[in-house]
Amino acid sequence: MNNLQPKISVIMATHNDESTISDSIESILNQTYPNIEFLIIDDYSTDQTLNILKSFESEIKNIKIFKNLKNIGLTKSLNILIRNATGDLIARQDADDISFNNRLFKQVHELIHNQLDFCTTRAIRSDSQKKIPGLSFFLPNKILMKYKNPFIHGTLLIKKEIFEKYGMYDESFYFAQDYELIKRLLHYKCKYKVLKEPEYYLNMTNNISNNYSREQKKFADLVRKLKYSK
């Protein structure tokens, strides 16, 4: 791995995000960190999302577009992208969120300087402009994980070798796949940091968490009951 500027594979899965996808993509293209490839998978959209993706692919050389022949969900889609990633690091980006321009630069610096396995950041809610996590940010994550996932999935930056060592997203979790992944990484004592300053605008309206809240709760309850072997 290039210890100064390791290559980042940014991965994004999208489904019917025609109204937000362009701004989300632009926020990655405008990153101050230079060594990036951008892998995007269309999960069988029925709107103009795929056409928008193709227009970016035709103009931007470091964008690679994948297409599912049927809707398979976020978990499996992300695993497809990870298997196709060539970077030393994997970064998440959701198709309805916005990354601040310096997000990846700051995260890579923290990851290298502190020899981390993964790094996330706080975010600003796009509807209320409030920081999240709020006050709970100052509580131990070990305690918070018993009740919820305090990590913002879209801000994840993680070494690819960690996926290779501890496994990728668990495809039995159609929802709450990020909660399960983080719980597993913490169980195996992966070293991490959550940046105090927000580096991400998080959409909280008409998103997966809101539209499928019952399903999210069901899978989150399963995560809380999980036990991992040593």
MOTA-V88280 format. One record per pair of residues at least 4 apart in sequence whose C-alpha atoms are under 8 Angstrom apart, sorted by the first residue. I is the first residue (numbers start at 1). GAP is how many residues later the second one is. If there is no record, write none. Layout:
I|GAP + I|GAP
This chain:
1|5 + 1|87 + 2|4 + 2|5 + 3|109 + 5|30 + 6|29 + 6|81 + 6|82 + 6|83 + 7|28 + 7|29 + 7|30 + 7|79 + 7|80 + 7|81 + 7|82 + 8|27 + 8|28 + 8|29 + 8|79 + 8|80 + 8|81 + 8|82 + 8|83 + 9|27 + 9|28 + 9|29 + 9|30 + 9|76 + 9|77 + 9|78 + 9|79 + 9|80 + 9|81 + 9|82 + 10|26 + 10|27 + 10|28 + 10|29 + 10|80 + 10|81 + 10|82 + 10|83 + 11|27 + 11|28 + 11|29 + 11|67 + 11|70 + 11|71 + 11|79 + 11|80 + 11|81 + 11|82 + 12|26 + 12|27 + 12|28 + 12|29 + 12|66 + 12|80 + 12|81 + 12|82 + 12|83 + 13|27 + 13|28 + 13|29 + 13|30 + 13|61 + 13|64 + 13|65 + 13|81 + 13|82 + 14|7 + 14|26 + 14|27 + 14|28 + 14|29 + 14|31 + 14|35 + 14|80 + 14|81 + 15|27 + 15|28 + 15|29 + 15|30 + 15|31 + 15|34 + 16|29 + 16|30 + 16|31 + 16|32 + 16|33 + 17|4 + 17|30 + 17|32 + 17|78 + 17|79 + 18|4 + 18|29 + 18|30 + 18|31 + 18|34 + 20|4 + 20|75 + 20|76 + 20|77 + 21|4 + 21|28 + 21|31 + 21|74 + 21|75 + 22|4 + 22|30 + 23|4 + 23|75 + 24|4 + 24|69 + 24|70 + 24|71 + 24|72 + 24|73 + 24|74 + 24|75 + 25|4 + 25|70 + 26|4 + 27|4 + 27|71 + 27|72 + 27|73 + 27|74 + 28|71 + 28|73 + 30|71 + 31|69 + 31|70 + 31|71 + 31|72 + 31|73 + 31|74 + 32|69 + 32|70 + 32|72 + 32|73 + 33|69 + 33|71 + 33|72 + 36|26 + 36|51 + 37|25 + 37|26 + 37|27 + 37|50 + 38|24 + 38|25 + 38|26 + 39|24 + 39|25 + 39|26 + 39|27 + 39|42 + 39|46 + 40|23 + 40|24 + 40|25 + 40|26 + 40|41 + 41|24 + 41|25 + 41|26 + 41|27 + 41|36 + 41|40 + 42|7 + 42|8 + 42|23 + 42|24 + 42|25 + 42|26 + 43|24 + 43|25 + 43|26 + 43|27 + 43|28 + 43|29 + 43|30 + 43|31 + 43|34 + 44|23 + 44|24 + 44|25 + 44|26 + 44|27 + 45|4 + 45|5 + 45|26 + 48|4 + 49|4 + 50|4 + 51|4 + 52|4 + 53|4 + 53|12 + 54|4 + 54|11 + 55|4 + 56|4 + 56|7 + 57|4 + 57|6 + 57|7 + 57|8 + 68|4 + 72|4 + 72|5 + 73|4 + 73|101 + 74|4 + 74|100 + 74|101 + 75|4 + 75|94 + 75|95 + 75|96 + 75|98 + 75|99 + 75|100 + 75|102 + 76|4 + 76|93 + 76|95 + 77|4 + 78|4 + 78|91 + 79|4 + 79|89 + 79|90 + 80|4 + 81|4 + 82|8 + 85|5 + 87|73 + 88|71 + 88|72 + 88|73 + 89|68 + 89|69 + 89|70 + 89|71 + 90|66 + 90|67 + 90|68 + 90|69 + 90|70 + 91|64 + 91|65 + 91|66 + 91|67 + 92|61 + 92|62 + 92|63 + 92|64 + 92|65 + 93|4 + 93|5 + 93|6 + 93|61 + 93|62 + 94|4 + 94|60 + 96|106 + 96|107 + 96|111 + 97|57 + 97|103 + 97|104 + 97|105 + 97|106 + 98|102 + 98|103 + 98|104 + 99|4 + 99|100 + 99|101 + 99|102 + 100|99 + 100|100 + 100|101 + 102|4 + 102|97 + 103|4 + 103|96 + 103|97 + 104|4 + 104|53 + 105|4 + 106|4 + 107|4 + 107|12 + 107|13 + 107|50 + 107|88 + 108|4 + 108|49 + 109|4 + 110|4 + 110|5 + 110|6 + 110|9 + 110|83 + 111|4 + 111|5 + 111|6 + 111|7 + 111|8 + 111|81 + 112|4 + 115|76 + 116|74 + 116|75 + 116|76 + 116|77 + 117|41 + 117|42 + 117|45 + 117|73 + 117|74 + 117|75 + 118|38 + 118|39 + 118|40 + 118|41 + 118|72 + 118|73 + 118|74 + 118|75 + 119|36 + 119|37 + 119|38 + 119|39 + 119|73 + 119|74 + 119|75 + 119|76 + 120|31 + 120|32 + 120|33 + 120|35 + 120|36 + 120|37 + 120|73 + 120|74 + 120|75 + 121|30 + 121|31 + 121|34 + 121|35 + 121|73 + 121|74 + 121|75 + 121|76 + 121|77 + 121|78 + 121|79 + 122|9 + 122|10 + 122|11 + 122|29 + 122|30 + 122|33 + 122|72 + 122|73 + 122|74 + 122|75 + 122|76 + 122|77 + 122|78 + 123|8 + 123|9 + 123|10 + 123|29 + 123|74 + 123|75 + 123|76 + 123|77 + 123|78 + 123|79 + 124|5 + 124|6 + 124|7 + 124|8 + 124|74 + 124|75 + 124|76 + 124|77 + 124|78 + 125|4 + 125|5 + 125|6 + 125|7 + 125|76 + 125|77 + 125|78 + 125|79 + 126|75 + 126|76 + 126|77 + 126|78 + 127|76 + 127|77 + 127|78 + 130|4 + 131|67 + 132|5 + 133|4 + 133|17 + 135|4 + 136|8 + 137|13 + 139|4 + 139|5 + 140|4 + 141|4 + 141|9 + 142|4 + 143|4 + 144|4 + 144|5 + 144|6 + 145|4 + 145|5 + 145|38 + 145|79 + 146|78 + 147|77 + 148|31 + 148|72 + 149|30 + 149|33 + 151|31 + 151|43 + 152|4 + 153|25 + 155|44 + 155|45 + 158|4 + 159|4 + 160|4 + 161|4 + 162|4 + 162|5 + 163|4 + 163|5 + 164|4 + 166|18 + 166|19 + 168|13 + 169|8 + 169|9 + 169|11 + 169|12 + 170|7 + 170|10 + 170|11 + 171|6 + 173|4 + 173|7 + 173|46 + 174|45 + 175|40 + 175|41 + 175|44 + 175|45 + 176|4 + 176|40 + 176|43 + 176|44 + 176|47 + 177|4 + 178|4 + 179|4 + 179|41 + 179|44 + 180|4 + 180|40 + 180|43 + 181|4 + 182|4 + 183|4 + 183|40 + 184|4 + 184|44 + 185|4 + 185|5 + 186|4 + 186|5 + 187|41 + 188|42 + 203|4 + 204|5 + 204|6 + 205|5 + 206|4 + 206|5 + 207|4 + 208|4 + 208|5 + 209|4 + 209|7 + 212|4 + 213|4 + 214|4 + 215|4 + 216|4 + 217|4 + 218|4 + 219|4 + 220|4 + 221|4 + 222|4
